[in-house]
Amino acid sequence: MAMDASEIERLIKETLPDAEVTITDLRGDGDHYAAHVTSSVFKGKTRVQQHQMVYKALRGNMGDALHALALQTEVPEGA
């Protein structure tokens, strides 16, 4: 069962409330997405730690309802 882009965004924002999230459906199949997540919570974290935080927010849906996620994370300017 595919996962809707709005559901991905909702899950991320529940865990990272200040996050700015942009989701793009890469194939139009609801199964392959790109996500760009900006959050002050990422400050001082490595890129791997930032990605782990996002994957954790997805609550086990990676590899199941969500097959592929090309992920970019960053700290907002001035944070």
mmCIF file of the N, C-alpha and C atoms, coordinates in Angstrom:
data_MODEL
# 
_entry.id   MODEL 
# 
loop_
_atom_site.group_PDB 
_atom_site.id 
_atom_site.type_symbol 
_atom_site.label_atom_id 
_atom_site.label_alt_id 
_atom_site.label_comp_id 
_atom_site.label_asym_id 
_atom_site.label_entity_id 
_atom_site.label_seq_id 
_atom_site.pdbx_PDB_ins_code 
_atom_site.Cartn_x 
_atom_site.Cartn_y 
_atom_site.Cartn_z 
_atom_site.occupancy 
_atom_site.B_iso_or_equiv 
_atom_site.pdbx_formal_charge 
_atom_site.auth_seq_id 
_atom_site.auth_comp_id 
_atom_site.auth_asym_id 
_atom_site.auth_atom_id 
_atom_site.pdbx_PDB_model_num 
ATOM 1   N N  . MET A 1 1  ? 0.844  -1.184 0.000   1.00 0.00 ? 1  MET A N  1 
ATOM 2   C CA . MET A 1 1  ? 0.000  0.000  0.000   1.00 0.00 ? 1  MET A CA 1 
ATOM 3   C C  . MET A 1 1  ? 0.884  1.240  0.000   1.00 0.00 ? 1  MET A C  1 
ATOM 4   N N  . ALA A 1 2  ? 0.661  2.118  -0.952  1.00 0.00 ? 2  ALA A N  1 
ATOM 5   C CA . ALA A 1 2  ? 1.457  3.334  -1.096  1.00 0.00 ? 2  ALA A CA 1 
ATOM 6   C C  . ALA A 1 2  ? 1.132  4.330  0.013   1.00 0.00 ? 2  ALA A C  1 
ATOM 7   N N  . MET A 1 3  ? 2.053  5.262  0.197   1.00 0.00 ? 3  MET A N  1 
ATOM 8   C CA . MET A 1 3  ? 1.908  6.278  1.231   1.00 0.00 ? 3  MET A CA 1 
ATOM 9   C C  . MET A 1 3  ? 1.723  7.642  0.565   1.00 0.00 ? 3  MET A C  1 
ATOM 10  N N  . ASP A 1 4  ? 0.780  8.417  1.025   1.00 0.00 ? 4  ASP A N  1 
ATOM 11  C CA . ASP A 1 4  ? 0.489  9.734  0.475   1.00 0.00 ? 4  ASP A CA 1 
ATOM 12  C C  . ASP A 1 4  ? 1.514  10.765 0.950   1.00 0.00 ? 4  ASP A C  1 
ATOM 13  N N  . ALA A 1 5  ? 1.868  11.700 0.090   1.00 0.00 ? 5  ALA A N  1 
ATOM 14  C CA . ALA A 1 5  ? 2.842  12.740 0.430   1.00 0.00 ? 5  ALA A CA 1 
ATOM 15  C C  . ALA A 1 5  ? 2.415  13.538 1.660   1.00 0.00 ? 5  ALA A C  1 
ATOM 16  N N  . SER A 1 6  ? 1.135  13.807 1.788   1.00 0.00 ? 6  SER A N  1 
ATOM 17  C CA . SER A 1 6  ? 0.653  14.577 2.941   1.00 0.00 ? 6  SER A CA 1 
ATOM 18  C C  . SER A 1 6  ? 0.841  13.800 4.241   1.00 0.00 ? 6  SER A C  1 
ATOM 19  N N  . GLU A 1 7  ? 0.760  12.476 4.168   1.00 0.00 ? 7  GLU A N  1 
ATOM 20  C CA . GLU A 1 7  ? 0.976  11.635 5.346   1.00 0.00 ? 7  GLU A CA 1 
ATOM 21  C C  . GLU A 1 7  ? 2.454  11.662 5.761   1.00 0.00 ? 7  GLU A C  1 
ATOM 22  N N  . ILE A 1 8  ? 3.341  11.636 4.792   1.00 0.00 ? 8  ILE A N  1 
ATOM 23  C CA . ILE A 1 8  ? 4.782  11.739 5.088   1.00 0.00 ? 8  ILE A CA 1 
ATOM 24  C C  . ILE A 1 8  ? 5.065  13.060 5.783   1.00 0.00 ? 8  ILE A C  1 
ATOM 25  N N  . GLU A 1 9  ? 4.542  14.132 5.222   1.00 0.00 ? 9  GLU A N  1 
ATOM 26  C CA . GLU A 1 9  ? 4.746  15.467 5.806   1.00 0.00 ? 9  GLU A CA 1 
ATOM 27  C C  . GLU A 1 9  ? 4.170  15.532 7.222   1.00 0.00 ? 9  GLU A C  1 
ATOM 28  N N  . ARG A 1 10 ? 2.976  14.997 7.418   1.00 0.00 ? 10 ARG A N  1 
ATOM 29  C CA . ARG A 1 10 ? 2.343  15.026 8.737   1.00 0.00 ? 10 ARG A CA 1 
ATOM 30  C C  . ARG A 1 10 ? 3.187  14.297 9.775   1.00 0.00 ? 10 ARG A C  1 
ATOM 31  N N  . LEU A 1 11 ? 3.672  13.124 9.440   1.00 0.00 ? 11 LEU A N  1 
ATOM 32  C CA . LEU A 1 11 ? 4.489  12.355 10.379  1.00 0.00 ? 11 LEU A CA 1 
ATOM 33  C C  . LEU A 1 11 ? 5.773  13.092 10.752  1.00 0.00 ? 11 LEU A C  1 
ATOM 34  N N  . ILE A 1 12 ? 6.410  13.689 9.767   1.00 0.00 ? 12 ILE A N  1 
ATOM 35  C CA . ILE A 1 12 ? 7.648  14.430 10.034  1.00 0.00 ? 12 ILE A CA 1 
ATOM 36  C C  . ILE A 1 12 ? 7.361  15.627 10.937  1.00 0.00 ? 12 ILE A C  1 
ATOM 37  N N  . LYS A 1 13 ? 6.302  16.363 10.642  1.00 0.00 ? 13 LYS A N  1 
ATOM 38  C CA . LYS A 1 13 ? 5.979  17.557 11.428  1.00 0.00 ? 13 LYS A CA 1 
ATOM 39  C C  . LYS A 1 13 ? 5.502  17.229 12.845  1.00 0.00 ? 13 LYS A C  1 
ATOM 40  N N  . GLU A 1 14 ? 4.942  16.048 13.032  1.00 0.00 ? 14 GLU A N  1 
ATOM 41  C CA . GLU A 1 14 ? 4.558  15.642 14.388  1.00 0.00 ? 14 GLU A CA 1 
ATOM 42  C C  . GLU A 1 14 ? 5.795  15.478 15.266  1.00 0.00 ? 14 GLU A C  1 
ATOM 43  N N  . THR A 1 15 ? 6.866  14.952 14.698  1.00 0.00 ? 15 THR A N  1 
ATOM 44  C CA . THR A 1 15 ? 8.098  14.720 15.434  1.00 0.00 ? 15 THR A CA 1 
ATOM 45  C C  . THR A 1 15 ? 8.995  15.952 15.451  1.00 0.00 ? 15 THR A C  1 
ATOM 46  N N  . LEU A 1 16 ? 9.015  16.699 14.358  1.00 0.00 ? 16 LEU A N  1 
ATOM 47  C CA . LEU A 1 16 ? 9.842  17.898 14.223  1.00 0.00 ? 16 LEU A CA 1 
ATOM 48  C C  . LEU A 1 16 ? 8.915  19.086 13.929  1.00 0.00 ? 16 LEU A C  1 
ATOM 49  N N  . PRO A 1 17 ? 8.260  19.628 14.966  1.00 0.00 ? 17 PRO A N  1 
ATOM 50  C CA . PRO A 1 17 ? 7.204  20.630 14.761  1.00 0.00 ? 17 PRO A CA 1 
ATOM 51  C C  . PRO A 1 17 ? 7.623  21.884 13.990  1.00 0.00 ? 17 PRO A C  1 
ATOM 52  N N  . ASP A 1 18 ? 8.900  22.284 14.092  1.00 0.00 ? 18 ASP A N  1 
ATOM 53  C CA . ASP A 1 18 ? 9.311  23.499 13.387  1.00 0.00 ? 18 ASP A CA 1 
ATOM 54  C C  . ASP A 1 18 ? 9.780  23.221 11.960  1.00 0.00 ? 18 ASP A C  1 
ATOM 55  N N  . ALA A 1 19 ? 9.686  21.985 11.521  1.00 0.00 ? 19 ALA A N  1 
ATOM 56  C CA . ALA A 1 19 ? 10.213 21.586 10.217  1.00 0.00 ? 19 ALA A CA 1 
ATOM 57  C C  . ALA A 1 19 ? 9.460  22.228 9.064   1.00 0.00 ? 19 ALA A C  1 
ATOM 58  N N  . GLU A 1 20 ? 10.243 22.623 8.071   1.00 0.00 ? 20 GLU A N  1 
ATOM 59  C CA . GLU A 1 20 ? 9.703  22.997 6.771   1.00 0.00 ? 20 GLU A CA 1 
ATOM 60  C C  . GLU A 1 20 ? 9.931  21.775 5.900   1.00 0.00 ? 20 GLU A C  1 
ATOM 61  N N  . VAL A 1 21 ? 8.863  21.237 5.344   1.00 0.00 ? 21 VAL A N  1 
ATOM 62  C CA . VAL A 1 21 ? 8.943  19.970 4.619   1.00 0.00 ? 21 VAL A CA 1 
ATOM 63  C C  . VAL A 1 21 ? 8.403  20.149 3.204   1.00 0.00 ? 21 VAL A C  1 
ATOM 64  N N  . THR A 1 22 ? 9.191  19.705 2.236   1.00 0.00 ? 22 THR A N  1 
ATOM 65  C CA . THR A 1 22 ? 8.746  19.673 0.845   1.00 0.00 ? 22 THR A CA 1 
ATOM 66  C C  . THR A 1 22 ? 8.863  18.244 0.363   1.00 0.00 ? 22 THR A C  1 
ATOM 67  N N  . ILE A 1 23 ? 7.752  17.689 -0.115  1.00 0.00 ? 23 ILE A N  1 
ATOM 68  C CA . ILE A 1 23 ? 7.710  16.311 -0.594  1.00 0.00 ? 23 ILE A CA 1 
ATOM 69  C C  . ILE A 1 23 ? 7.413  16.319 -2.090  1.00 0.00 ? 23 ILE A C  1 
ATOM 70  N N  . THR A 1 24 ? 8.192  15.548 -2.848  1.00 0.00 ? 24 THR A N  1 
ATOM 71  C CA . THR A 1 24 ? 7.974  15.413 -4.281  1.00 0.00 ? 24 THR A CA 1 
ATOM 72  C C  . THR A 1 24 ? 7.803  13.939 -4.618  1.00 0.00 ? 24 THR A C  1 
ATOM 73  N N  . ASP A 1 25 ? 6.726  13.608 -5.309  1.00 0.00 ? 25 ASP A N  1 
ATOM 74  C CA . ASP A 1 25 ? 6.505  12.235 -5.768  1.00 0.00 ? 25 ASP A CA 1 
ATOM 75  C C  . ASP A 1 25 ? 7.324  12.060 -7.050  1.00 0.00 ? 25 ASP A C  1 
ATOM 76  N N  . LEU A 1 26 ? 8.373  11.273 -6.987  1.00 0.00 ? 26 LEU A N  1 
ATOM 77  C CA . LEU A 1 26 ? 9.327  11.167 -8.087  1.00 0.00 ? 26 LEU A CA 1 
ATOM 78  C C  . LEU A 1 26 ? 8.797  10.417 -9.303  1.00 0.00 ? 26 LEU A C  1 
ATOM 79  N N  . ARG A 1 27 ? 7.911  9.450  -9.094  1.00 0.00 ? 27 ARG A N  1 
ATOM 80  C CA . ARG A 1 27 ? 7.427  8.633  -10.205 1.00 0.00 ? 27 ARG A CA 1 
ATOM 81  C C  . ARG A 1 27 ? 5.922  8.706  -10.401 1.00 0.00 ? 27 ARG A C  1 
ATOM 82  N N  . GLY A 1 28 ? 5.244  9.406  -9.511  1.00 0.00 ? 28 GLY A N  1 
ATOM 83  C CA . GLY A 1 28 ? 3.792  9.475  -9.609  1.00 0.00 ? 28 GLY A CA 1 
ATOM 84  C C  . GLY A 1 28 ? 3.103  8.207  -9.142  1.00 0.00 ? 28 GLY A C  1 
ATOM 85  N N  . ASP A 1 29 ? 3.874  7.346  -8.439  1.00 0.00 ? 29 ASP A N  1 
ATOM 86  C CA . ASP A 1 29 ? 3.316  6.070  -8.007  1.00 0.00 ? 29 ASP A CA 1 
ATOM 87  C C  . ASP A 1 29 ? 3.020  6.017  -6.506  1.00 0.00 ? 29 ASP A C  1 
ATOM 88  N N  . GLY A 1 30 ? 3.286  7.119  -5.793  1.00 0.00 ? 30 GLY A N  1 
ATOM 89  C CA . GLY A 1 30 ? 3.047  7.137  -4.354  1.00 0.00 ? 30 GLY A CA 1 
ATOM 90  C C  . GLY A 1 30 ? 3.974  6.221  -3.587  1.00 0.00 ? 30 GLY A C  1 
ATOM 91  N N  . ASP A 1 31 ? 5.079  5.848  -4.199  1.00 0.00 ? 31 ASP A N  1 
ATOM 92  C CA . ASP A 1 31 ? 5.990  4.890  -3.591  1.00 0.00 ? 31 ASP A CA 1 
ATOM 93  C C  . ASP A 1 31 ? 7.445  5.356  -3.589  1.00 0.00 ? 31 ASP A C  1 
ATOM 94  N N  . HIS A 1 32 ? 7.757  6.351  -4.406  1.00 0.00 ? 32 HIS A N  1 
ATOM 95  C CA . HIS A 1 32 ? 9.114  6.881  -4.530  1.00 0.00 ? 32 HIS A CA 1 
ATOM 96  C C  . HIS A 1 32 ? 9.057  8.407  -4.385  1.00 0.00 ? 32 HIS A C  1 
ATOM 97  N N  . TYR A 1 33 ? 9.596  8.894  -3.284  1.00 0.00 ? 33 TYR A N  1 
ATOM 98  C CA . TYR A 1 33 ? 9.514  10.321 -2.985  1.00 0.00 ? 33 TYR A CA 1 
ATOM 99  C C  . TYR A 1 33 ? 10.894 10.925 -2.756  1.00 0.00 ? 33 TYR A C  1 
ATOM 100 N N  . ALA A 1 34 ? 10.937 12.242 -2.890  1.00 0.00 ? 34 ALA A N  1 
ATOM 101 C CA . ALA A 1 34 ? 12.073 13.036 -2.445  1.00 0.00 ? 34 ALA A CA 1 
ATOM 102 C C  . ALA A 1 34 ? 11.532 13.961 -1.368  1.00 0.00 ? 34 ALA A C  1 
ATOM 103 N N  . ALA A 1 35 ? 12.302 14.134 -0.305  1.00 0.00 ? 35 ALA A N  1 
ATOM 104 C CA . ALA A 1 35 ? 11.887 15.028 0.780   1.00 0.00 ? 35 ALA A CA 1 
ATOM 105 C C  . ALA A 1 35 ? 13.026 15.972 1.107   1.00 0.00 ? 35 ALA A C  1 
ATOM 106 N N  . HIS A 1 36 ? 12.666 17.228 1.292   1.00 0.00 ? 36 HIS A N  1 
ATOM 107 C CA . HIS A 1 36 ? 13.614 18.238 1.759   1.00 0.00 ? 36 HIS A CA 1 
ATOM 108 C C  . HIS A 1 36 ? 13.071 18.731 3.088   1.00 0.00 ? 36 HIS A C  1 
ATOM 109 N N  . VAL A 1 37 ? 13.857 18.529 4.157   1.00 0.00 ? 37 VAL A N  1 
ATOM 110 C CA . VAL A 1 37 ? 13.411 18.866 5.506   1.00 0.00 ? 37 VAL A CA 1 
ATOM 111 C C  . VAL A 1 37 ? 14.400 19.840 6.131   1.00 0.00 ? 37 VAL A C  1 
ATOM 112 N N  . THR A 1 38 ? 13.889 20.986 6.565   1.00 0.00 ? 38 THR A N  1 
ATOM 113 C CA . THR A 1 38 ? 14.689 21.993 7.248   1.00 0.00 ? 38 THR A CA 1 
ATOM 114 C C  . THR A 1 38 ? 14.155 22.137 8.669   1.00 0.00 ? 38 THR A C  1 
ATOM 115 N N  . SER A 1 39 ? 15.049 21.997 9.659   1.00 0.00 ? 39 SER A N  1 
ATOM 116 C CA . SER A 1 39 ? 14.617 22.101 11.050  1.00 0.00 ? 39 SER A CA 1 
ATOM 117 C C  . SER A 1 39 ? 15.777 22.557 11.927  1.00 0.00 ? 39 SER A C  1 
ATOM 118 N N  . SER A 1 40 ? 15.469 23.407 12.898  1.00 0.00 ? 40 SER A N  1 
ATOM 119 C CA . SER A 1 40 ? 16.488 23.861 13.848  1.00 0.00 ? 40 SER A CA 1 
ATOM 120 C C  . SER A 1 40 ? 16.947 22.724 14.756  1.00 0.00 ? 40 SER A C  1 
ATOM 121 N N  . VAL A 1 41 ? 16.152 21.671 14.871  1.00 0.00 ? 41 VAL A N  1 
ATOM 122 C CA . VAL A 1 41 ? 16.495 20.510 15.690  1.00 0.00 ? 41 VAL A CA 1 
ATOM 123 C C  . VAL A 1 41 ? 17.749 19.824 15.147  1.00 0.00 ? 41 VAL A C  1 
ATOM 124 N N  . PHE A 1 42 ? 18.037 20.013 13.871  1.00 0.00 ? 42 PHE A N  1 
ATOM 125 C CA . PHE A 1 42 ? 19.194 19.390 13.242  1.00 0.00 ? 42 PHE A CA 1 
ATOM 126 C C  . PHE A 1 42 ? 20.524 20.067 13.617  1.00 0.00 ? 42 PHE A C  1 
ATOM 127 N N  . LYS A 1 43 ? 20.451 21.231 14.227  1.00 0.00 ? 43 LYS A N  1 
ATOM 128 C CA . LYS A 1 43 ? 21.672 21.975 14.552  1.00 0.00 ? 43 LYS A CA 1 
ATOM 129 C C  . LYS A 1 43 ? 22.598 21.122 15.433  1.00 0.00 ? 43 LYS A C  1 
ATOM 130 N N  . GLY A 1 44 ? 23.861 21.034 15.022  1.00 0.00 ? 44 GLY A N  1 
ATOM 131 C CA . GLY A 1 44 ? 24.851 20.277 15.773  1.00 0.00 ? 44 GLY A CA 1 
ATOM 132 C C  . GLY A 1 44 ? 24.833 18.783 15.508  1.00 0.00 ? 44 GLY A C  1 
ATOM 133 N N  . LYS A 1 45 ? 23.915 18.327 14.662  1.00 0.00 ? 45 LYS A N  1 
ATOM 134 C CA . LYS A 1 45 ? 23.807 16.908 14.333  1.00 0.00 ? 45 LYS A CA 1 
ATOM 135 C C  . LYS A 1 45 ? 24.520 16.630 13.007  1.00 0.00 ? 45 LYS A C  1 
ATOM 136 N N  . THR A 1 46 ? 25.071 15.430 12.876  1.00 0.00 ? 46 THR A N  1 
ATOM 137 C CA . THR A 1 46 ? 25.649 15.037 11.601  1.00 0.00 ? 46 THR A CA 1 
ATOM 138 C C  . THR A 1 46 ? 24.526 14.782 10.606  1.00 0.00 ? 46 THR A C  1 
ATOM 139 N N  . ARG A 1 47 ? 24.872 14.721 9.337   1.00 0.00 ? 47 ARG A N  1 
ATOM 140 C CA . ARG A 1 47 ? 23.869 14.444 8.301   1.00 0.00 ? 47 ARG A CA 1 
ATOM 141 C C  . ARG A 1 47 ? 23.208 13.086 8.565   1.00 0.00 ? 47 ARG A C  1 
ATOM 142 N N  . VAL A 1 48 ? 23.999 12.101 8.973   1.00 0.00 ? 48 VAL A N  1 
ATOM 143 C CA . VAL A 1 48 ? 23.444 10.776 9.279   1.00 0.00 ? 48 VAL A CA 1 
ATOM 144 C C  . VAL A 1 48 ? 22.440 10.873 10.423  1.00 0.00 ? 48 VAL A C  1 
ATOM 145 N N  . GLN A 1 49 ? 22.770 11.595 11.480  1.00 0.00 ? 49 GLN A N  1 
ATOM 146 C CA . GLN A 1 49 ? 21.855 11.762 12.616  1.00 0.00 ? 49 GLN A CA 1 
ATOM 147 C C  . GLN A 1 49 ? 20.574 12.472 12.184  1.00 0.00 ? 49 GLN A C  1 
ATOM 148 N N  . GLN A 1 50 ? 20.710 13.477 11.316  1.00 0.00 ? 50 GLN A N  1 
ATOM 149 C CA . GLN A 1 50 ? 19.539 14.197 10.817  1.00 0.00 ? 50 GLN A CA 1 
ATOM 150 C C  . GLN A 1 50 ? 18.614 13.239 10.059  1.00 0.00 ? 50 GLN A C  1 
ATOM 151 N N  . HIS A 1 51 ? 19.198 12.426 9.191   1.00 0.00 ? 51 HIS A N  1 
ATOM 152 C CA . HIS A 1 51 ? 18.400 11.480 8.411   1.00 0.00 ? 51 HIS A CA 1 
ATOM 153 C C  . HIS A 1 51 ? 17.754 10.441 9.324   1.00 0.00 ? 51 HIS A C  1 
ATOM 154 N N  . GLN A 1 52 ? 18.486 9.981  10.327  1.00 0.00 ? 52 GLN A N  1 
ATOM 155 C CA . GLN A 1 52 ? 17.915 9.021  11.275  1.00 0.00 ? 52 GLN A CA 1 
ATOM 156 C C  . GLN A 1 52 ? 16.710 9.610  11.989  1.00 0.00 ? 52 GLN A C  1 
ATOM 157 N N  . MET A 1 53 ? 16.759 10.897 12.312  1.00 0.00 ? 53 MET A N  1 
ATOM 158 C CA . MET A 1 53 ? 15.634 11.557 12.974  1.00 0.00 ? 53 MET A CA 1 
ATOM 159 C C  . MET A 1 53 ? 14.401 11.548 12.074  1.00 0.00 ? 53 MET A C  1 
ATOM 160 N N  . VAL A 1 54 ? 14.607 11.806 10.791  1.00 0.00 ? 54 VAL A N  1 
ATOM 161 C CA . VAL A 1 54 ? 13.483 11.810 9.853   1.00 0.00 ? 54 VAL A CA 1 
ATOM 162 C C  . VAL A 1 54 ? 12.931 10.398 9.683   1.00 0.00 ? 54 VAL A C  1 
ATOM 163 N N  . TYR A 1 55 ? 13.813 9.407  9.517   1.00 0.00 ? 55 TYR A N  1 
ATOM 164 C CA . TYR A 1 55 ? 13.351 8.031  9.368   1.00 0.00 ? 55 TYR A CA 1 
ATOM 165 C C  . TYR A 1 55 ? 12.582 7.571  10.597  1.00 0.00 ? 55 TYR A C  1 
ATOM 166 N N  . LYS A 1 56 ? 13.048 7.959  11.780  1.00 0.00 ? 56 LYS A N  1 
ATOM 167 C CA . LYS A 1 56 ? 12.346 7.610  13.012  1.00 0.00 ? 56 LYS A CA 1 
ATOM 168 C C  . LYS A 1 56 ? 10.944 8.229  13.024  1.00 0.00 ? 56 LYS A C  1 
ATOM 169 N N  . ALA A 1 57 ? 10.842 9.460  12.521  1.00 0.00 ? 57 ALA A N  1 
ATOM 170 C CA . ALA A 1 57 ? 9.548  10.143 12.462  1.00 0.00 ? 57 ALA A CA 1 
ATOM 171 C C  . ALA A 1 57 ? 8.556  9.399  11.567  1.00 0.00 ? 57 ALA A C  1 
ATOM 172 N N  . LEU A 1 58 ? 9.070  8.653  10.599  1.00 0.00 ? 58 LEU A N  1 
ATOM 173 C CA . LEU A 1 58 ? 8.200  7.930  9.670   1.00 0.00 ? 58 LEU A CA 1 
ATOM 174 C C  . LEU A 1 58 ? 7.649  6.634  10.272  1.00 0.00 ? 58 LEU A C  1 
ATOM 175 N N  . ARG A 1 59 ? 8.034  6.347  11.489  1.00 0.00 ? 59 ARG A N  1 
ATOM 176 C CA . ARG A 1 59 ? 7.457  5.252  12.292  1.00 0.00 ? 59 ARG A CA 1 
ATOM 177 C C  . ARG A 1 59 ? 7.411  3.899  11.584  1.00 0.00 ? 59 ARG A C  1 
ATOM 178 N N  . GLY A 1 60 ? 8.530  3.493  11.048  1.00 0.00 ? 60 GLY A N  1 
ATOM 179 C CA . GLY A 1 60 ? 8.617  2.160  10.464  1.00 0.00 ? 60 GLY A CA 1 
ATOM 180 C C  . GLY A 1 60 ? 8.014  2.004  9.085   1.00 0.00 ? 60 GLY A C  1 
ATOM 181 N N  . ASN A 1 61 ? 7.586  3.090  8.476   1.00 0.00 ? 61 ASN A N  1 
ATOM 182 C CA . ASN A 1 61 ? 6.986  2.990  7.142   1.00 0.00 ? 61 ASN A CA 1 
ATOM 183 C C  . ASN A 1 61 ? 8.014  2.862  6.025   1.00 0.00 ? 61 ASN A C  1 
ATOM 184 N N  . MET A 1 62 ? 9.294  3.212  6.298   1.00 0.00 ? 62 MET A N  1 
ATOM 185 C CA . MET A 1 62 ? 10.335 3.064  5.281   1.00 0.00 ? 62 MET A CA 1 
ATOM 186 C C  . MET A 1 62 ? 10.500 1.587  4.959   1.00 0.00 ? 62 MET A C  1 
ATOM 187 N N  . GLY A 1 63 ? 10.523 1.282  3.670   1.00 0.00 ? 63 GLY A N  1 
ATOM 188 C CA . GLY A 1 63 ? 10.689 -0.096 3.242   1.00 0.00 ? 63 GLY A CA 1 
ATOM 189 C C  . GLY A 1 63 ? 9.388  -0.876 3.229   1.00 0.00 ? 63 GLY A C  1 
ATOM 190 N N  . ASP A 1 64 ? 8.326  -0.292 3.742   1.00 0.00 ? 64 ASP A N  1 
ATOM 191 C CA . ASP A 1 64 ? 7.022  -0.953 3.763   1.00 0.00 ? 64 ASP A CA 1 
ATOM 192 C C  . ASP A 1 64 ? 6.070  -0.135 2.891   1.00 0.00 ? 64 ASP A C  1 
ATOM 193 N N  . ALA A 1 65 ? 5.315  0.754  3.495   1.00 0.00 ? 65 ALA A N  1 
ATOM 194 C CA . ALA A 1 65 ? 4.389  1.604  2.735   1.00 0.00 ? 65 ALA A CA 1 
ATOM 195 C C  . ALA A 1 65 ? 5.148  2.618  1.888   1.00 0.00 ? 65 ALA A C  1 
ATOM 196 N N  . LEU A 1 66 ? 6.341  2.949  2.315   1.00 0.00 ? 66 LEU A N  1 
ATOM 197 C CA . LEU A 1 66 ? 7.179  3.912  1.603   1.00 0.00 ? 66 LEU A CA 1 
ATOM 198 C C  . LEU A 1 66 ? 8.425  3.185  1.122   1.00 0.00 ? 66 LEU A C  1 
ATOM 199 N N  . HIS A 1 67 ? 8.503  2.947  -0.170  1.00 0.00 ? 67 HIS A N  1 
ATOM 200 C CA . HIS A 1 67 ? 9.589  2.140  -0.727  1.00 0.00 ? 67 HIS A CA 1 
ATOM 201 C C  . HIS A 1 67 ? 10.908 2.906  -0.796  1.00 0.00 ? 67 HIS A C  1 
ATOM 202 N N  . ALA A 1 68 ? 10.870 4.157  -1.276  1.00 0.00 ? 68 ALA A N  1 
ATOM 203 C CA . ALA A 1 68 ? 12.108 4.909  -1.467  1.00 0.00 ? 68 ALA A CA 1 
ATOM 204 C C  . ALA A 1 68 ? 11.908 6.376  -1.108  1.00 0.00 ? 68 ALA A C  1 
ATOM 205 N N  . LEU A 1 69 ? 12.896 6.929  -0.403  1.00 0.00 ? 69 LEU A N  1 
ATOM 206 C CA . LEU A 1 69 ? 12.845 8.340  -0.027  1.00 0.00 ? 69 LEU A CA 1 
ATOM 207 C C  . LEU A 1 69 ? 14.232 8.944  -0.219  1.00 0.00 ? 69 LEU A C  1 
ATOM 208 N N  . ALA A 1 70 ? 14.360 9.822  -1.200  1.00 0.00 ? 70 ALA A N  1 
ATOM 209 C CA . ALA A 1 70 ? 15.593 10.584 -1.397  1.00 0.00 ? 70 ALA A CA 1 
ATOM 210 C C  . ALA A 1 70 ? 15.499 11.763 -0.435  1.00 0.00 ? 70 ALA A C  1 
ATOM 211 N N  . LEU A 1 71 ? 16.376 11.802 0.536   1.00 0.00 ? 71 LEU A N  1 
ATOM 212 C CA . LEU A 1 71 ? 16.241 12.743 1.646   1.00 0.00 ? 71 LEU A CA 1 
ATOM 213 C C  . LEU A 1 71 ? 17.355 13.777 1.667   1.00 0.00 ? 71 LEU A C  1 
ATOM 214 N N  . GLN A 1 72 ? 16.956 15.036 1.791   1.00 0.00 ? 72 GLN A N  1 
ATOM 215 C CA . GLN A 1 72 ? 17.885 16.140 2.009   1.00 0.00 ? 72 GLN A CA 1 
ATOM 216 C C  . GLN A 1 72 ? 17.457 16.823 3.300   1.00 0.00 ? 72 GLN A C  1 
ATOM 217 N N  . THR A 1 73 ? 18.410 17.084 4.186   1.00 0.00 ? 73 THR A N  1 
ATOM 218 C CA . THR A 1 73 ? 18.110 17.787 5.437   1.00 0.00 ? 73 THR A CA 1 
ATOM 219 C C  . THR A 1 73 ? 19.047 18.957 5.586   1.00 0.00 ? 73 THR A C  1 
ATOM 220 N N  . GLU A 1 74 ? 18.571 19.967 6.316   1.00 0.00 ? 74 GLU A N  1 
ATOM 221 C CA . GLU A 1 74 ? 19.421 21.111 6.594   1.00 0.00 ? 74 GLU A CA 1 
ATOM 222 C C  . GLU A 1 74 ? 18.902 21.895 7.791   1.00 0.00 ? 74 GLU A C  1 
ATOM 223 N N  . VAL A 1 75 ? 19.814 22.687 8.356   1.00 0.00 ? 75 VAL A N  1 
ATOM 224 C CA . VAL A 1 75 ? 19.486 23.591 9.457   1.00 0.00 ? 75 VAL A CA 1 
ATOM 225 C C  . VAL A 1 75 ? 19.123 24.936 8.829   1.00 0.00 ? 75 VAL A C  1 
ATOM 226 N N  . PRO A 1 76 ? 18.080 25.611 9.303   1.00 0.00 ? 76 PRO A N  1 
ATOM 227 C CA . PRO A 1 76 ? 17.732 26.910 8.737   1.00 0.00 ? 76 PRO A CA 1 
ATOM 228 C C  . PRO A 1 76 ? 18.838 27.937 8.979   1.00 0.00 ? 76 PRO A C  1 
ATOM 229 N N  . GLU A 1 77 ? 18.981 28.872 8.077   1.00 0.00 ? 77 GLU A N  1 
ATOM 230 C CA . GLU A 1 77 ? 19.968 29.940 8.241   1.00 0.00 ? 77 GLU A CA 1 
ATOM 231 C C  . GLU A 1 77 ? 19.667 30.712 9.509   1.00 0.00 ? 77 GLU A C  1 
ATOM 232 N N  . GLY A 1 78 ? 20.712 31.032 10.250  1.00 0.00 ? 78 GLY A N  1 
ATOM 233 C CA . GLY A 1 78 ? 20.560 31.818 11.455  1.00 0.00 ? 78 GLY A CA 1 
ATOM 234 C C  . GLY A 1 78 ? 20.207 30.999 12.692  1.00 0.00 ? 78 GLY A C  1 
ATOM 235 N N  . ALA A 1 79 ? 20.044 29.683 12.534  1.00 0.00 ? 79 ALA A N  1 
ATOM 236 C CA . ALA A 1 79 ? 19.685 28.841 13.685  1.00 0.00 ? 79 ALA A CA 1 
ATOM 237 C C  . ALA A 1 79 ? 20.920 28.404 14.436  1.00 0.00 ? 79 ALA A C  1 
# 
